Amino acid sequence: MNGRNIRLLREERGMTLNQLATLSGVSKSYISYIERGMQKNPSIAILERISLALGIEFMELIEQINDCSKD
């Protein structure tokens, strides 16, 4: 999994890492690990919480992450 797209989506929305962490209920450090590719296998529950906080459908987030992984 490539978390780069989560970072891009967050930045497009003008959100800081702290804001995403607060809105999603996922720790700032864990989101940072995902975005930097250190955490390559977050759970579906975590990705659902992040997608809700970003205001994007879960499946759309997954598709964008998969598209980004092909690069």
mmCIF file as Biopython writes it, N, C-alpha, C and O atoms, coordinates in Angstrom:
data_model
#
loop_
_atom_site.group_PDB
_atom_site.id
_atom_site.type_symbol
_atom_site.label_atom_id
_atom_site.label_alt_id
_atom_site.label_comp_id
_atom_site.label_asym_id
_atom_site.label_entity_id
_atom_site.label_seq_id
_atom_site.pdbx_PDB_ins_code
_atom_site.Cartn_x
_atom_site.Cartn_y
_atom_site.Cartn_z
_atom_site.occupancy
_atom_site.B_iso_or_equiv
_atom_site.auth_seq_id
_atom_site.auth_asym_id
_atom_site.pdbx_PDB_model_num
ATOM 1   N N  . MET A ? 1  ? 0.830   -1.174 0.000   1.0 0.0 1  A 1 
ATOM 2   C CA . MET A ? 1  ? 0.000   0.000  0.000   1.0 0.0 1  A 1 
ATOM 3   C C  . MET A ? 1  ? 0.877   1.241  0.000   1.0 0.0 1  A 1 
ATOM 4   O O  . MET A ? 1  ? 1.904   1.278  0.678   1.0 0.0 1  A 1 
ATOM 5   N N  . ASN A ? 2  ? 0.488   2.233  -0.740  1.0 0.0 2  A 1 
ATOM 6   C CA . ASN A ? 2  ? 1.217   3.488  -0.808  1.0 0.0 2  A 1 
ATOM 7   C C  . ASN A ? 2  ? 0.367   4.586  -0.184  1.0 0.0 2  A 1 
ATOM 8   O O  . ASN A ? 2  ? -0.695  4.918  -0.712  1.0 0.0 2  A 1 
ATOM 9   N N  . GLY A ? 3  ? 0.812   5.152  0.926   1.0 0.0 3  A 1 
ATOM 10  C CA . GLY A ? 3  ? 0.049   6.172  1.634   1.0 0.0 3  A 1 
ATOM 11  C C  . GLY A ? 3  ? 0.260   7.582  1.128   1.0 0.0 3  A 1 
ATOM 12  O O  . GLY A ? 3  ? -0.299  8.532  1.676   1.0 0.0 3  A 1 
ATOM 13  N N  . ARG A ? 4  ? 1.063   7.728  0.085   1.0 0.0 4  A 1 
ATOM 14  C CA . ARG A ? 4  ? 1.335   9.058  -0.463  1.0 0.0 4  A 1 
ATOM 15  C C  . ARG A ? 4  ? 0.046   9.780  -0.841  1.0 0.0 4  A 1 
ATOM 16  O O  . ARG A ? 4  ? -0.066  10.993 -0.669  1.0 0.0 4  A 1 
ATOM 17  N N  . ASN A ? 5  ? -0.919  9.036  -1.353  1.0 0.0 5  A 1 
ATOM 18  C CA . ASN A ? 5  ? -2.158  9.666  -1.793  1.0 0.0 5  A 1 
ATOM 19  C C  . ASN A ? 5  ? -2.970  10.202 -0.612  1.0 0.0 5  A 1 
ATOM 20  O O  . ASN A ? 5  ? -3.680  11.197 -0.757  1.0 0.0 5  A 1 
ATOM 21  N N  . ILE A ? 6  ? -2.877  9.569  0.533   1.0 0.0 6  A 1 
ATOM 22  C CA . ILE A ? 6  ? -3.569  10.089 1.713   1.0 0.0 6  A 1 
ATOM 23  C C  . ILE A ? 6  ? -3.003  11.460 2.054   1.0 0.0 6  A 1 
ATOM 24  O O  . ILE A ? 6  ? -3.750  12.388 2.363   1.0 0.0 6  A 1 
ATOM 25  N N  . ARG A ? 7  ? -1.700  11.582 1.997   1.0 0.0 7  A 1 
ATOM 26  C CA . ARG A ? 7  ? -1.071  12.880 2.247   1.0 0.0 7  A 1 
ATOM 27  C C  . ARG A ? 7  ? -1.533  13.922 1.238   1.0 0.0 7  A 1 
ATOM 28  O O  . ARG A ? 7  ? -1.857  15.048 1.615   1.0 0.0 7  A 1 
ATOM 29  N N  . LEU A ? 8  ? -1.566  13.556 -0.040  1.0 0.0 8  A 1 
ATOM 30  C CA . LEU A ? 8  ? -2.004  14.497 -1.072  1.0 0.0 8  A 1 
ATOM 31  C C  . LEU A ? 8  ? -3.448  14.931 -0.841  1.0 0.0 8  A 1 
ATOM 32  O O  . LEU A ? 8  ? -3.765  16.114 -0.962  1.0 0.0 8  A 1 
ATOM 33  N N  . LEU A ? 9  ? -4.320  13.992 -0.513  1.0 0.0 9  A 1 
ATOM 34  C CA . LEU A ? 9  ? -5.719  14.327 -0.241  1.0 0.0 9  A 1 
ATOM 35  C C  . LEU A ? 9  ? -5.829  15.251 0.967   1.0 0.0 9  A 1 
ATOM 36  O O  . LEU A ? 9  ? -6.602  16.209 0.955   1.0 0.0 9  A 1 
ATOM 37  N N  . ARG A ? 10 ? -5.059  14.962 2.001   1.0 0.0 10 A 1 
ATOM 38  C CA . ARG A ? 10 ? -5.077  15.794 3.204   1.0 0.0 10 A 1 
ATOM 39  C C  . ARG A ? 10 ? -4.622  17.210 2.872   1.0 0.0 10 A 1 
ATOM 40  O O  . ARG A ? 10 ? -5.248  18.183 3.294   1.0 0.0 10 A 1 
ATOM 41  N N  . GLU A ? 11 ? -3.548  17.323 2.127   1.0 0.0 11 A 1 
ATOM 42  C CA . GLU A ? 11 ? -3.013  18.640 1.781   1.0 0.0 11 A 1 
ATOM 43  C C  . GLU A ? 11 ? -3.953  19.404 0.851   1.0 0.0 11 A 1 
ATOM 44  O O  . GLU A ? 11 ? -4.085  20.622 0.976   1.0 0.0 11 A 1 
ATOM 45  N N  . GLU A ? 12 ? -4.611  18.704 -0.083  1.0 0.0 12 A 1 
ATOM 46  C CA . GLU A ? 12 ? -5.581  19.348 -0.969  1.0 0.0 12 A 1 
ATOM 47  C C  . GLU A ? 12 ? -6.712  19.989 -0.175  1.0 0.0 12 A 1 
ATOM 48  O O  . GLU A ? 12 ? -7.267  21.011 -0.578  1.0 0.0 12 A 1 
ATOM 49  N N  . ARG A ? 13 ? -7.042  19.384 0.943   1.0 0.0 13 A 1 
ATOM 50  C CA . ARG A ? 13 ? -8.120  19.892 1.789   1.0 0.0 13 A 1 
ATOM 51  C C  . ARG A ? 13 ? -7.624  20.927 2.801   1.0 0.0 13 A 1 
ATOM 52  O O  . ARG A ? 13 ? -8.400  21.436 3.609   1.0 0.0 13 A 1 
ATOM 53  N N  . GLY A ? 14 ? -6.342  21.227 2.747   1.0 0.0 14 A 1 
ATOM 54  C CA . GLY A ? 14 ? -5.765  22.209 3.648   1.0 0.0 14 A 1 
ATOM 55  C C  . GLY A ? 14 ? -5.717  21.749 5.096   1.0 0.0 14 A 1 
ATOM 56  O O  . GLY A ? 14 ? -5.744  22.562 6.020   1.0 0.0 14 A 1 
ATOM 57  N N  . MET A ? 15 ? -5.646  20.443 5.282   1.0 0.0 15 A 1 
ATOM 58  C CA . MET A ? 15 ? -5.630  19.870 6.625   1.0 0.0 15 A 1 
ATOM 59  C C  . MET A ? 15 ? -4.213  19.578 7.077   1.0 0.0 15 A 1 
ATOM 60  O O  . MET A ? 15 ? -3.368  19.147 6.293   1.0 0.0 15 A 1 
ATOM 61  N N  . THR A ? 16 ? -3.972  19.820 8.345   1.0 0.0 16 A 1 
ATOM 62  C CA . THR A ? 16 ? -2.702  19.420 8.936   1.0 0.0 16 A 1 
ATOM 63  C C  . THR A ? 16 ? -2.814  17.967 9.401   1.0 0.0 16 A 1 
ATOM 64  O O  . THR A ? 16 ? -3.903  17.398 9.471   1.0 0.0 16 A 1 
ATOM 65  N N  . LEU A ? 17 ? -1.695  17.406 9.706   1.0 0.0 17 A 1 
ATOM 66  C CA . LEU A ? 17 ? -1.672  16.050 10.249  1.0 0.0 17 A 1 
ATOM 67  C C  . LEU A ? 17 ? -2.451  16.003 11.568  1.0 0.0 17 A 1 
ATOM 68  O O  . LEU A ? 17 ? -3.186  15.050 11.829  1.0 0.0 17 A 1 
ATOM 69  N N  . ASN A ? 18 ? -2.285  17.029 12.384  1.0 0.0 18 A 1 
ATOM 70  C CA . ASN A ? 18 ? -3.021  17.103 13.650  1.0 0.0 18 A 1 
ATOM 71  C C  . ASN A ? 18 ? -4.527  17.130 13.431  1.0 0.0 18 A 1 
ATOM 72  O O  . ASN A ? 18 ? -5.269  16.454 14.144  1.0 0.0 18 A 1 
ATOM 73  N N  . GLN A ? 19 ? -4.982  17.900 12.456  1.0 0.0 19 A 1 
ATOM 74  C CA . GLN A ? 19 ? -6.414  17.996 12.179  1.0 0.0 19 A 1 
ATOM 75  C C  . GLN A ? 19 ? -6.971  16.652 11.721  1.0 0.0 19 A 1 
ATOM 76  O O  . GLN A ? 19 ? -8.033  16.229 12.177  1.0 0.0 19 A 1 
ATOM 77  N N  . LEU A ? 20 ? -6.258  15.986 10.824  1.0 0.0 20 A 1 
ATOM 78  C CA . LEU A ? 20 ? -6.719  14.679 10.359  1.0 0.0 20 A 1 
ATOM 79  C C  . LEU A ? 20 ? -6.746  13.680 11.507  1.0 0.0 20 A 1 
ATOM 80  O O  . LEU A ? 20 ? -7.678  12.883 11.619  1.0 0.0 20 A 1 
ATOM 81  N N  . ALA A ? 21 ? -5.741  13.721 12.346  1.0 0.0 21 A 1 
ATOM 82  C CA . ALA A ? 21 ? -5.696  12.809 13.494  1.0 0.0 21 A 1 
ATOM 83  C C  . ALA A ? 21 ? -6.893  13.057 14.420  1.0 0.0 21 A 1 
ATOM 84  O O  . ALA A ? 21 ? -7.538  12.111 14.871  1.0 0.0 21 A 1 
ATOM 85  N N  . THR A ? 22 ? -7.178  14.310 14.695  1.0 0.0 22 A 1 
ATOM 86  C CA . THR A ? 22 ? -8.302  14.640 15.576  1.0 0.0 22 A 1 
ATOM 87  C C  . THR A ? 22 ? -9.631  14.213 14.967  1.0 0.0 22 A 1 
ATOM 88  O O  . THR A ? 22 ? -10.460 13.607 15.646  1.0 0.0 22 A 1 
ATOM 89  N N  . LEU A ? 23 ? -9.835  14.523 13.700  1.0 0.0 23 A 1 
ATOM 90  C CA . LEU A ? 23 ? -11.104 14.187 13.040  1.0 0.0 23 A 1 
ATOM 91  C C  . LEU A ? 23 ? -11.311 12.684 12.875  1.0 0.0 23 A 1 
ATOM 92  O O  . LEU A ? 23 ? -12.437 12.195 12.957  1.0 0.0 23 A 1 
ATOM 93  N N  . SER A ? 24 ? -10.235 11.967 12.646  1.0 0.0 24 A 1 
ATOM 94  C CA . SER A ? 24 ? -10.347 10.528 12.392  1.0 0.0 24 A 1 
ATOM 95  C C  . SER A ? 24 ? -10.255 9.689  13.658  1.0 0.0 24 A 1 
ATOM 96  O O  . SER A ? 24 ? -10.715 8.548  13.682  1.0 0.0 24 A 1 
ATOM 97  N N  . GLY A ? 25 ? -9.671  10.243 14.697  1.0 0.0 25 A 1 
ATOM 98  C CA . GLY A ? 25 ? -9.439  9.456  15.909  1.0 0.0 25 A 1 
ATOM 99  C C  . GLY A ? 25 ? -8.282  8.493  15.770  1.0 0.0 25 A 1 
ATOM 100 O O  . GLY A ? 25 ? -8.152  7.548  16.547  1.0 0.0 25 A 1 
ATOM 101 N N  . VAL A ? 26 ? -7.436  8.736  14.775  1.0 0.0 26 A 1 
ATOM 102 C CA . VAL A ? 26 ? -6.240  7.923  14.542  1.0 0.0 26 A 1 
ATOM 103 C C  . VAL A ? 26 ? -5.045  8.778  14.960  1.0 0.0 26 A 1 
ATOM 104 O O  . VAL A ? 26 ? -5.005  9.972  14.663  1.0 0.0 26 A 1 
ATOM 105 N N  . SER A ? 27 ? -4.083  8.184  15.639  1.0 0.0 27 A 1 
ATOM 106 C CA . SER A ? 27 ? -2.969  8.976  16.149  1.0 0.0 27 A 1 
ATOM 107 C C  . SER A ? 27 ? -2.188  9.635  15.009  1.0 0.0 27 A 1 
ATOM 108 O O  . SER A ? 27 ? -2.073  9.103  13.905  1.0 0.0 27 A 1 
ATOM 109 N N  . LYS A ? 28 ? -1.664  10.803 15.329  1.0 0.0 28 A 1 
ATOM 110 C CA . LYS A ? 28 ? -0.859  11.564 14.382  1.0 0.0 28 A 1 
ATOM 111 C C  . LYS A ? 28 ? 0.335   10.744 13.905  1.0 0.0 28 A 1 
ATOM 112 O O  . LYS A ? 28 ? 0.652   10.738 12.716  1.0 0.0 28 A 1 
ATOM 113 N N  . SER A ? 29 ? 0.995   10.055 14.824  1.0 0.0 29 A 1 
ATOM 114 C CA . SER A ? 29 ? 2.173   9.272  14.442  1.0 0.0 29 A 1 
ATOM 115 C C  . SER A ? 29 ? 1.804   8.122  13.504  1.0 0.0 29 A 1 
ATOM 116 O O  . SER A ? 29 ? 2.551   7.812  12.575  1.0 0.0 29 A 1 
ATOM 117 N N  . TYR A ? 30 ? 0.648   7.488  13.747  1.0 0.0 30 A 1 
ATOM 118 C CA . TYR A ? 30 ? 0.241   6.369  12.890  1.0 0.0 30 A 1 
ATOM 119 C C  . TYR A ? 30 ? -0.083  6.867  11.478  1.0 0.0 30 A 1 
ATOM 120 O O  . TYR A ? 30 ? 0.301   6.237  10.492  1.0 0.0 30 A 1 
ATOM 121 N N  . ILE A ? 31 ? -0.792  8.003  11.384  1.0 0.0 31 A 1 
ATOM 122 C CA . ILE A ? 31 ? -1.091  8.568  10.063  1.0 0.0 31 A 1 
ATOM 123 C C  . ILE A ? 31 ? 0.208   8.940  9.356   1.0 0.0 31 A 1 
ATOM 124 O O  . ILE A ? 31 ? 0.353   8.712  8.155   1.0 0.0 31 A 1 
ATOM 125 N N  . SER A ? 32 ? 1.142   9.509  10.094  1.0 0.0 32 A 1 
ATOM 126 C CA . SER A ? 32 ? 2.432   9.864  9.517   1.0 0.0 32 A 1 
ATOM 127 C C  . SER A ? 32 ? 3.149   8.627  8.985   1.0 0.0 32 A 1 
ATOM 128 O O  . SER A ? 32 ? 3.725   8.662  7.898   1.0 0.0 32 A 1 
ATOM 129 N N  . TYR A ? 33 ? 3.117   7.541  9.743   1.0 0.0 33 A 1 
ATOM 130 C CA . TYR A ? 33 ? 3.727   6.287  9.279   1.0 0.0 33 A 1 
ATOM 131 C C  . TYR A ? 33 ? 3.079   5.807  7.984   1.0 0.0 33 A 1 
ATOM 132 O O  . TYR A ? 33 ? 3.771   5.338  7.080   1.0 0.0 33 A 1 
ATOM 133 N N  . ILE A ? 34 ? 1.753   5.922  7.889   1.0 0.0 34 A 1 
ATOM 134 C CA . ILE A ? 34 ? 1.051   5.517  6.672   1.0 0.0 34 A 1 
ATOM 135 C C  . ILE A ? 34 ? 1.492   6.391  5.500   1.0 0.0 34 A 1 
ATOM 136 O O  . ILE A ? 34 ? 1.847   5.888  4.434   1.0 0.0 34 A 1 
ATOM 137 N N  . GLU A ? 35 ? 1.462   7.711  5.714   1.0 0.0 35 A 1 
ATOM 138 C CA . GLU A ? 35 ? 1.800   8.640  4.640   1.0 0.0 35 A 1 
ATOM 139 C C  . GLU A ? 35 ? 3.234   8.465  4.153   1.0 0.0 35 A 1 
ATOM 140 O O  . GLU A ? 35 ? 3.504   8.631  2.963   1.0 0.0 35 A 1 
ATOM 141 N N  . ARG A ? 36 ? 4.144   8.135  5.043   1.0 0.0 36 A 1 
ATOM 142 C CA . ARG A ? 36 ? 5.559   7.974  4.678   1.0 0.0 36 A 1 
ATOM 143 C C  . ARG A ? 36 ? 5.898   6.558  4.214   1.0 0.0 36 A 1 
ATOM 144 O O  . ARG A ? 36 ? 7.045   6.275  3.868   1.0 0.0 36 A 1 
ATOM 145 N N  . GLY A ? 37 ? 4.909   5.674  4.206   1.0 0.0 37 A 1 
ATOM 146 C CA . GLY A ? 37 ? 5.137   4.319  3.722   1.0 0.0 37 A 1 
ATOM 147 C C  . GLY A ? 37 ? 5.773   3.393  4.728   1.0 0.0 37 A 1 
ATOM 148 O O  . GLY A ? 37 ? 6.187   2.289  4.374   1.0 0.0 37 A 1 
ATOM 149 N N  . MET A ? 38 ? 5.861   3.817  5.977   1.0 0.0 38 A 1 
ATOM 150 C CA . MET A ? 38 ? 6.438   2.950  7.006   1.0 0.0 38 A 1 
ATOM 151 C C  . MET A ? 38 ? 5.411   1.925  7.490   1.0 0.0 38 A 1 
ATOM 152 O O  . MET A ? 38 ? 5.771   0.818  7.888   1.0 0.0 38 A 1 
ATOM 153 N N  . GLN A ? 39 ? 4.152   2.295  7.453   1.0 0.0 39 A 1 
ATOM 154 C CA . GLN A ? 39 ? 3.057   1.378  7.781   1.0 0.0 39 A 1 
ATOM 155 C C  . GLN A ? 39 ? 2.381   1.038  6.459   1.0 0.0 39 A 1 
ATOM 156 O O  . GLN A ? 39 ? 1.670   1.864  5.887   1.0 0.0 39 A 1 
ATOM 157 N N  . LYS A ? 40 ? 2.605   -0.162 5.986   1.0 0.0 40 A 1 
ATOM 158 C CA . LYS A ? 40 ? 2.122   -0.555 4.665   1.0 0.0 40 A 1 
ATOM 159 C C  . LYS A ? 40 ? 0.818   -1.334 4.689   1.0 0.0 40 A 1 
ATOM 160 O O  . LYS A ? 40 ? 0.258   -1.629 3.634   1.0 0.0 40 A 1 
ATOM 161 N N  . ASN A ? 41 ? 0.325   -1.674 5.875   1.0 0.0 41 A 1 
ATOM 162 C CA . ASN A ? 41 ? -0.866  -2.503 5.940   1.0 0.0 41 A 1 
ATOM 163 C C  . ASN A ? 41 ? -1.826  -2.048 7.058   1.0 0.0 41 A 1 
ATOM 164 O O  . ASN A ? 41 ? -2.106  -2.811 7.982   1.0 0.0 41 A 1 
ATOM 165 N N  . PRO A ? 42 ? -2.329  -0.802 6.970   1.0 0.0 42 A 1 
ATOM 166 C CA . PRO A ? 42 ? -3.289  -0.368 7.992   1.0 0.0 42 A 1 
ATOM 167 C C  . PRO A ? 42 ? -4.591  -1.142 7.838   1.0 0.0 42 A 1 
ATOM 168 O O  . PRO A ? 42 ? -4.926  -1.607 6.748   1.0 0.0 42 A 1 
ATOM 169 N N  . SER A ? 43 ? -5.303  -1.272 8.918   1.0 0.0 43 A 1 
ATOM 170 C CA . SER A ? 43 ? -6.557  -2.025 8.882   1.0 0.0 43 A 1 
ATOM 171 C C  . SER A ? 43 ? -7.629  -1.268 8.097   1.0 0.0 43 A 1 
ATOM 172 O O  . SER A ? 43 ? -7.538  -0.058 7.890   1.0 0.0 43 A 1 
ATOM 173 N N  . ILE A ? 44 ? -8.628  -2.003 7.675   1.0 0.0 44 A 1 
ATOM 174 C CA . ILE A ? 44 ? -9.763  -1.399 6.982   1.0 0.0 44 A 1 
ATOM 175 C C  . ILE A ? 44 ? -10.447 -0.379 7.886   1.0 0.0 44 A 1 
ATOM 176 O O  . ILE A ? 44 ? -10.870 0.677  7.415   1.0 0.0 44 A 1 
ATOM 177 N N  . ALA A ? 45 ? -10.559 -0.679 9.169   1.0 0.0 45 A 1 
ATOM 178 C CA . ALA A ? 45 ? -11.202 0.246  10.111  1.0 0.0 45 A 1 
ATOM 179 C C  . ALA A ? 45 ? -10.459 1.576  10.155  1.0 0.0 45 A 1 
ATOM 180 O O  . ALA A ? 45 ? -11.088 2.634  10.176  1.0 0.0 45 A 1 
ATOM 181 N N  . ILE A ? 46 ? -9.139  1.536  10.167  1.0 0.0 46 A 1 
ATOM 182 C CA . ILE A ? 46 ? -8.339  2.769  10.188  1.0 0.0 46 A 1 
ATOM 183 C C  . ILE A ? 46 ? -8.545  3.547  8.898   1.0 0.0 46 A 1 
ATOM 184 O O  . ILE A ? 46 ? -8.740  4.762  8.931   1.0 0.0 46 A 1 
ATOM 185 N N  . LEU A ? 47 ? -8.504  2.862  7.767   1.0 0.0 47 A 1 
ATOM 186 C CA . LEU A ? 47 ? -8.692  3.536  6.481   1.0 0.0 47 A 1 
ATOM 187 C C  . LEU A ? 47 ? -10.099 4.117  6.356   1.0 0.0 47 A 1 
ATOM 188 O O  . LEU A ? 47 ? -10.277 5.178  5.759   1.0 0.0 47 A 1 
ATOM 189 N N  . GLU A ? 48 ? -11.093 3.438  6.909   1.0 0.0 48 A 1 
ATOM 190 C CA . GLU A ? 48 ? -12.452 3.976  6.892   1.0 0.0 48 A 1 
ATOM 191 C C  . GLU A ? 48 ? -12.530 5.265  7.700   1.0 0.0 48 A 1 
ATOM 192 O O  . GLU A ? 48 ? -13.165 6.228  7.272   1.0 0.0 48 A 1 
ATOM 193 N N  . ARG A ? 49 ? -11.891 5.291  8.863   1.0 0.0 49 A 1 
ATOM 194 C CA . ARG A ? 49 ? -11.903 6.488  9.700   1.0 0.0 49 A 1 
ATOM 195 C C  . ARG A ? 49 ? -11.192 7.650  9.011   1.0 0.0 49 A 1 
ATOM 196 O O  . ARG A ? 49 ? -11.640 8.794  9.088   1.0 0.0 49 A 1 
ATOM 197 N N  . ILE A ? 50 ? -10.094 7.355  8.345   1.0 0.0 50 A 1 
ATOM 198 C CA . ILE A ? 50 ? -9.365  8.393  7.613   1.0 0.0 50 A 1 
ATOM 199 C C  . ILE A ? 50 ? -10.206 8.901  6.448   1.0 0.0 50 A 1 
ATOM 200 O O  . ILE A ? 50 ? -10.279 10.108 6.215   1.0 0.0 50 A 1 
ATOM 201 N N  . SER A ? 51 ? -10.837 7.996  5.719   1.0 0.0 51 A 1 
ATOM 202 C CA . SER A ? 51 ? -11.643 8.420  4.571   1.0 0.0 51 A 1 
ATOM 203 C C  . SER A ? 51 ? -12.808 9.311  5.016   1.0 0.0 51 A 1 
ATOM 204 O O  . SER A ? 51 ? -13.113 10.305 4.356   1.0 0.0 51 A 1 
ATOM 205 N N  . LEU A ? 52 ? -13.453 8.963  6.118   1.0 0.0 52 A 1 
ATOM 206 C CA . LEU A ? 52 ? -14.538 9.807  6.634   1.0 0.0 52 A 1 
ATOM 207 C C  . LEU A ? 52 ? -14.027 11.197 6.996   1.0 0.0 52 A 1 
ATOM 208 O O  . LEU A ? 52 ? -14.665 12.201 6.681   1.0 0.0 52 A 1 
ATOM 209 N N  . ALA A ? 53 ? -12.892 11.250 7.649   1.0 0.0 53 A 1 
ATOM 210 C CA . ALA A ? 53 ? -12.320 12.532 8.058   1.0 0.0 53 A 1 
ATOM 211 C C  . ALA A ? 53 ? -11.929 13.380 6.842   1.0 0.0 53 A 1 
ATOM 212 O O  . ALA A ? 53 ? -11.996 14.608 6.888   1.0 0.0 53 A 1 
ATOM 213 N N  . LEU A ? 54 ? -11.522 12.719 5.760   1.0 0.0 54 A 1 
ATOM 214 C CA . LEU A ? 54 ? -11.152 13.426 4.538   1.0 0.0 54 A 1 
ATOM 215 C C  . LEU A ? 54 ? -12.363 13.778 3.681   1.0 0.0 54 A 1 
ATOM 216 O O  . LEU A ? 54 ? -12.246 14.524 2.708   1.0 0.0 54 A 1 
ATOM 217 N N  . GLY A ? 55 ? -13.521 13.240 4.043   1.0 0.0 55 A 1 
ATOM 218 C CA . GLY A ? 55 ? -14.736 13.502 3.273   1.0 0.0 55 A 1 
ATOM 219 C C  . GLY A ? 55 ? -14.751 12.803 1.932   1.0 0.0 55 A 1 
ATOM 220 O O  . GLY A ? 55 ? -15.244 13.343 0.941   1.0 0.0 55 A 1 
ATOM 221 N N  . ILE A ? 56 ? -14.209 11.599 1.908   1.0 0.0 56 A 1 
ATOM 222 C CA . ILE A ? 56 ? -14.128 10.815 0.679   1.0 0.0 56 A 1 
ATOM 223 C C  . ILE A ? 56 ? -14.691 9.424  0.960   1.0 0.0 56 A 1 
ATOM 224 O O  . ILE A ? 56 ? -14.542 8.901  2.064   1.0 0.0 56 A 1 
ATOM 225 N N  . GLU A ? 57 ? -15.328 8.838  -0.028  1.0 0.0 57 A 1 
ATOM 226 C CA . GLU A ? 57 ? -15.848 7.485  0.120   1.0 0.0 57 A 1 
ATOM 227 C C  . GLU A ? 57 ? -14.679 6.514  0.303   1.0 0.0 57 A 1 
ATOM 228 O O  . GLU A ? 57 ? -13.619 6.670  -0.303  1.0 0.0 57 A 1 
ATOM 229 N N  . PHE A ? 58 ? -14.898 5.519  1.143   1.0 0.0 58 A 1 
ATOM 230 C CA . PHE A ? 58 ? -13.857 4.532  1.442   1.0 0.0 58 A 1 
ATOM 231 C C  . PHE A ? 58 ? -13.314 3.886  0.167   1.0 0.0 58 A 1 
ATOM 232 O O  . PHE A ? 58 ? -12.100 3.799  -0.015  1.0 0.0 58 A 1 
ATOM 233 N N  . MET A ? 59 ? -14.202 3.436  -0.711  1.0 0.0 59 A 1 
ATOM 234 C CA . MET A ? 59 ? -13.744 2.753  -1.927  1.0 0.0 59 A 1 
ATOM 235 C C  . MET A ? 59 ? -12.974 3.695  -2.846  1.0 0.0 59 A 1 
ATOM 236 O O  . MET A ? 59 ? -12.042 3.267  -3.527  1.0 0.0 59 A 1 
ATOM 237 N N  . GLU A ? 60 ? -13.346 4.960  -2.872  1.0 0.0 60 A 1 
ATOM 238 C CA . GLU A ? 60 ? -12.604 5.930  -3.676  1.0 0.0 60 A 1 
ATOM 239 C C  . GLU A ? 60 ? -11.191 6.103  -3.119  1.0 0.0 60 A 1 
ATOM 240 O O  . GLU A ? 60 ? -10.227 6.206  -3.877  1.0 0.0 60 A 1 
ATOM 241 N N  . LEU A ? 61 ? -11.075 6.134  -1.806  1.0 0.0 61 A 1 
ATOM 242 C CA . LEU A ? 61 ? -9.755  6.220  -1.185  1.0 0.0 61 A 1 
ATOM 243 C C  . LEU A ? 61 ? -8.906  5.012  -1.560  1.0 0.0 61 A 1 
ATOM 244 O O  . LEU A ? 61 ? -7.740  5.155  -1.929  1.0 0.0 61 A 1 
ATOM 245 N N  . ILE A ? 62 ? -9.492  3.830  -1.465  1.0 0.0 62 A 1 
ATOM 246 C CA . ILE A ? 62 ? -8.761  2.603  -1.807  1.0 0.0 62 A 1 
ATOM 247 C C  . ILE A ? 62 ? -8.326  2.628  -3.267  1.0 0.0 62 A 1 
ATOM 248 O O  . ILE A ? 62 ? -7.190  2.270  -3.579  1.0 0.0 62 A 1 
ATOM 249 N N  . GLU A ? 63 ? -9.217  3.046  -4.165  1.0 0.0 63 A 1 
ATOM 250 C CA . GLU A ? 63 ? -8.869  3.106  -5.584  1.0 0.0 63 A 1 
ATOM 251 C C  . GLU A ? 63 ? -7.720  4.077  -5.821  1.0 0.0 63 A 1 
ATOM 252 O O  . GLU A ? 63 ? -6.813  3.788  -6.602  1.0 0.0 63 A 1 
ATOM 253 N N  . GLN A ? 64 ? -7.753  5.227  -5.152  1.0 0.0 64 A 1 
ATOM 254 C CA . GLN A ? 64 ? -6.684  6.206  -5.335  1.0 0.0 64 A 1 
ATOM 255 C C  . GLN A ? 64 ? -5.369  5.689  -4.774  1.0 0.0 64 A 1 
ATOM 256 O O  . GLN A ? 64 ? -4.311  5.912  -5.361  1.0 0.0 64 A 1 
ATOM 257 N N  . ILE A ? 65 ? -5.431  5.009  -3.656  1.0 0.0 65 A 1 
ATOM 258 C CA . ILE A ? 65 ? -4.207  4.434  -3.084  1.0 0.0 65 A 1 
ATOM 259 C C  . ILE A ? 65 ? -3.634  3.392  -4.034  1.0 0.0 65 A 1 
ATOM 260 O O  . ILE A ? 65 ? -2.424  3.346  -4.257  1.0 0.0 65 A 1 
ATOM 261 N N  . ASN A ? 66 ? -4.506  2.555  -4.593  1.0 0.0 66 A 1 
ATOM 262 C CA . ASN A ? 66 ? -4.045  1.523  -5.528  1.0 0.0 66 A 1 
ATOM 263 C C  . ASN A ? 66 ? -3.472  2.137  -6.794  1.0 0.0 66 A 1 
ATOM 264 O O  . ASN A ? 66 ? -2.454  1.667  -7.300  1.0 0.0 66 A 1 
ATOM 265 N N  . ASP A ? 67 ? -4.117  3.194  -7.319  1.0 0.0 67 A 1 
ATOM 266 C CA . ASP A ? 67 ? -3.605  3.872  -8.513  1.0 0.0 67 A 1 
ATOM 267 C C  . ASP A ? 67 ? -2.228  4.448  -8.244  1.0 0.0 67 A 1 
ATOM 268 O O  . ASP A ? 67 ? -1.336  4.374  -9.090  1.0 0.0 67 A 1 
ATOM 269 N N  . CYS A ? 68 ? -2.061  5.019  -7.071  1.0 0.0 68 A 1 
ATOM 270 C CA . CYS A ? 68 ? -0.787  5.622  -6.687  1.0 0.0 68 A 1 
ATOM 271 C C  . CYS A ? 68 ? 0.299   4.550  -6.558  1.0 0.0 68 A 1 
ATOM 272 O O  . CYS A ? 68 ? 1.466   4.814  -6.850  1.0 0.0 68 A 1 
ATOM 273 N N  . SER A ? 69 ? -0.075  3.359  -6.129  1.0 0.0 69 A 1 
ATOM 274 C CA . SER A ? 69 ? 0.891   2.275  -5.946  1.0 0.0 69 A 1 
ATOM 275 C C  . SER A ? 69 ? 1.450   1.779  -7.271  1.0 0.0 69 A 1 
ATOM 276 O O  . SER A ? 69 ? 2.529   1.187  -7.305  1.0 0.0 69 A 1 
ATOM 277 N N  . LYS A ? 70 ? 0.730   2.015  -8.358  1.0 0.0 70 A 1 
ATOM 278 C CA . LYS A ? 70 ? 1.170   1.546  -9.673  1.0 0.0 70 A 1 
ATOM 279 C C  . LYS A ? 70 ? 2.272   2.406  -10.251 1.0 0.0 70 A 1 
ATOM 280 O O  . LYS A ? 70 ? 2.973   1.984  -11.170 1.0 0.0 70 A 1 
ATOM 281 N N  . ASP A ? 71 ? 2.436   3.628  -9.714  1.0 0.0 71 A 1 
ATOM 282 C CA . ASP A ? 71 ? 3.461   4.550  -10.222 1.0 0.0 71 A 1 
ATOM 283 C C  . ASP A ? 71 ? 4.857   4.079  -9.911  1.0 0.0 71 A 1 
ATOM 284 O O  . ASP A ? 71 ? 5.828   4.745  -10.271 1.0 0.0 71 A 1 
#
